[in-house]
Structures are given as structure tokens and as C-alpha cells.
Amino acid sequence: MKLVLTLALMTAGCATAVNPSSGDAGAAVSNDAGATKDSGGKKLDAGSPTPDSGSTTTVEAGGPPPDDSTCAGEGTRNDCEQCCLLVHPSGYGVYHAELTTCACSSPGACATECATELCASAATTPGGACETCITASLTQGSGACYDGVSNACQADVDCSALFTTCIPPCEGK
């Protein structure tokens, strides 16, 4: 089984949607919210896989931690996707590392287009050259990064769960 990846980057305040249930890659979605900060307002490392600072998913003290069903209950696509990143952080790390390696390292499918964004651990510009290149590189069947990212994700339980159980309910929001 191959995953269908439709992505925009979920790093440095920029989110990428994934659609494993559709038959094509679709369009990338960017939800740039500026610099990513933790709940205390401290700026997080742009290279680490972290959710957008705009996420509204919260965990009350003593309450159950969020899970895939919690995320599906979020009101917007962005909040749902950001919740999924909180639930599956190691899976997102696998995805992000493989995508960044393919896009930025030799041969670097998007090295030129993403030199000052993804390859520099910075947010992508919505609709910009980097995001367009990443979307093309993740197109099933023809994308330069699709097989590597899909295989890495399938080999990791948390990454596979992120893209097969958590993200799909977000797509219709």
C-alpha cells in the first residue's frame, strides 16, 4: 500500500496537508502563522517538527491527551491538522526529515526553489516556488520525492498513523 502525500510544510509555522485517501496529490496547503512558539511564548527551533502557533487544541490538566478522534472533532482543517501533529510528533519527524533530505540534499529536487525556505529551516511562502516544487515532488507516480517519503513513512508506525488515520478526517473541513 502506498500513501498519497499532499503536503505543505509543517515547520516554522507552516502546515502541509496530507491526503492518503485521494488518488492524486492535490494542492499543497500552507497555513503560515509566523514564528512557532511553545505555550509559554518561547520561540522554538525552526528546524524541529512543531505545530503552528495558531493551533487551538489544548489539553486540560488531568484530562485525557488528544488522540486521532480528538483531532477529527476540531472545527477547522488547520486545527485538525495541527492536533494531528501533536498526537503524532515522531511520525511527522520521519516525514519531515525524509522530505527535507530529498528536496534539499543531492540531487535536491527542490534545492534551488527552497534554498531560503525549507532548506534553510524557514517557512514556505504560500503559493511560492518552494511550495509548488514540493507539491510536484510529492506527486504519486512522477514526484522525485514521493517514493522515498512514502516508504519512510510506511516503515514508521507513527508516521503511517498520522497519514492514514489522523489527517484524512481533516480533509473535509
C-alpha positions as CSV (number, residue, x, y, z in Angstrom):
1,M,0.0,0.0,0.0
2,K,1.4,3.4,-1.0
3,L,0.5,6.6,0.8
4,V,-0.8,9.5,-1.2
5,L,1.0,12.6,0.1
6,T,-0.3,16.1,-0.4
7,L,1.9,18.3,1.6
8,A,2.9,21.7,2.5
9,L,5.5,22.1,5.2
10,M,4.6,21.8,8.9
11,T,7.6,23.6,10.2
12,A,8.3,27.1,11.3
13,G,4.7,28.0,11.4
14,C,3.8,26.5,8.0
15,A,1.5,23.5,7.7
16,T,1.3,20.9,4.9
17,A,-1.8,18.8,4.4
18,V,-1.6,15.1,3.6
19,N,-4.4,13.2,1.8
20,P,-3.8,9.5,1.8
21,S,-7.3,8.7,0.8
22,S,-7.4,10.5,-2.5
23,G,-6.0,9.1,-5.7
24,D,-3.9,12.2,-6.6
25,A,-1.5,14.6,-4.8
26,G,-3.8,17.6,-4.9
27,A,-2.7,21.0,-4.0
28,A,-0.4,21.9,-1.1
29,V,-1.9,23.9,1.7
30,S,0.1,26.3,3.7
31,N,-1.0,27.7,7.0
32,D,1.8,30.1,7.8
33,A,1.3,31.6,11.3
34,G,4.7,33.2,11.8
35,A,7.4,32.1,14.2
36,T,6.5,28.9,16.1
37,K,6.3,29.3,19.9
38,D,5.6,27.0,22.8
39,S,2.7,27.6,25.2
40,G,4.9,29.9,27.2
41,G,5.7,32.1,24.3
42,K,9.3,30.8,23.9
43,K,10.4,30.6,20.2
44,L,11.0,27.1,19.1
45,D,13.8,25.9,16.8
46,A,12.5,26.3,13.2
47,G,14.1,23.0,12.2
48,S,12.2,20.9,14.6
49,P,8.8,19.5,13.7
50,T,6.3,21.6,15.6
51,P,2.8,22.6,15.1
52,D,1.7,26.1,14.1
53,S,1.4,28.6,16.9
54,G,-2.2,29.1,15.8
55,S,-3.3,25.7,16.9
56,T,-6.2,25.8,19.3
57,T,-6.0,22.2,20.6
58,T,-5.5,22.2,24.3
59,V,-5.2,19.6,27.0
60,E,-6.7,20.4,30.3
61,A,-4.9,19.3,33.5
62,G,-5.9,15.8,34.4
63,G,-7.9,15.4,31.1
64,P,-7.1,12.7,28.5
65,P,-4.4,13.6,26.0
66,P,-5.6,14.3,22.4
67,D,-5.9,11.4,20.0
68,D,-7.0,10.9,16.4
69,S,-10.7,11.2,17.4
70,T,-10.0,14.4,19.3
71,C,-8.4,15.8,16.2
72,A,-11.3,14.8,14.0
73,G,-13.5,16.8,16.3
74,E,-11.6,20.1,15.7
75,G,-13.7,22.7,13.8
76,T,-11.2,23.7,11.1
77,R,-8.9,21.9,8.8
78,N,-5.9,23.8,10.2
79,D,-6.8,23.0,13.8
80,C,-7.4,19.3,12.9
81,E,-4.0,19.0,11.2
82,Q,-2.2,20.8,14.0
83,C,-3.8,18.4,16.5
84,C,-2.5,15.5,14.4
85,L,1.0,16.9,14.7
86,L,0.6,17.0,18.5
87,V,-0.7,13.4,18.5
88,H,2.0,12.0,16.1
89,P,5.2,14.1,16.6
90,S,7.7,11.3,15.9
91,G,5.8,10.4,12.7
92,Y,5.9,13.9,11.5
93,G,9.6,14.0,12.2
94,V,10.1,10.9,10.0
95,Y,8.1,12.6,7.2
96,H,9.8,16.0,7.6
97,A,13.4,14.5,7.7
98,E,12.8,12.4,4.5
99,L,11.2,15.3,2.6
100,T,13.9,17.7,3.6
101,T,16.7,15.3,2.6
102,C,15.1,14.6,-0.8
103,A,14.2,18.3,-1.5
104,C,17.4,19.9,-0.3
105,S,20.3,17.3,-0.5
106,S,22.0,15.9,-3.5
107,P,20.4,15.8,-6.0
108,G,18.0,18.1,-4.2
109,A,14.7,18.0,-6.1
110,C,13.8,21.5,-4.8
111,A,17.2,22.8,-3.7
112,T,17.1,25.9,-5.8
113,E,13.4,26.8,-5.2
114,C,13.7,26.1,-1.5
115,A,17.2,27.4,-0.8
116,T,15.9,30.2,1.5
117,E,12.8,28.4,2.9
118,L,12.7,24.6,3.6
119,C,16.4,24.1,3.0
120,A,17.1,27.0,5.4
121,S,14.6,25.7,8.0
122,A,12.3,28.6,7.3
123,A,8.6,28.8,6.5
124,T,7.5,28.4,2.9
125,T,5.7,31.1,1.1
126,P,2.1,30.1,0.3
127,G,1.8,29.5,-3.5
128,G,5.5,30.3,-3.9
129,A,8.1,28.4,-5.9
130,C,9.3,26.2,-3.0
131,E,5.8,25.1,-2.1
132,T,5.0,24.4,-5.8
133,C,8.1,22.4,-6.2
134,I,7.4,20.4,-3.0
135,T,3.9,19.6,-4.2
136,A,5.3,18.4,-7.6
137,S,8.0,16.4,-5.9
138,L,5.3,14.5,-3.8
139,T,3.1,13.7,-6.8
140,Q,2.4,9.9,-6.8
141,G,3.9,8.3,-9.8
142,S,6.0,11.2,-11.0
143,G,7.3,13.1,-8.0
144,A,11.0,12.9,-7.3
145,C,10.5,12.6,-3.5
146,Y,7.2,10.6,-3.4
147,D,8.7,7.1,-3.2
148,G,11.3,7.9,-0.5
149,V,8.9,9.9,1.7
150,S,6.1,7.3,1.3
151,N,8.4,4.3,2.0
152,A,9.9,6.0,5.1
153,C,6.5,6.9,6.4
154,Q,5.1,3.4,5.8
155,A,8.1,1.9,7.7
156,D,7.3,4.0,10.8
157,V,4.1,3.2,12.8
158,D,3.6,6.8,14.0
159,C,4.1,8.3,10.6
160,S,1.8,5.8,9.0
161,A,-0.9,6.5,11.6
162,L,-0.5,10.3,11.0
163,F,-1.3,10.0,7.3
164,T,-3.7,7.1,7.3
165,T,-5.9,7.7,10.4
166,C,-5.4,11.2,11.7
167,I,-5.1,13.5,8.7
168,P,-7.9,12.1,6.5
169,P,-10.8,13.4,8.6
170,C,-9.2,16.8,8.4
171,E,-9.5,17.0,4.6
172,G,-13.2,17.7,4.5
173,K,-13.1,20.6,6.9
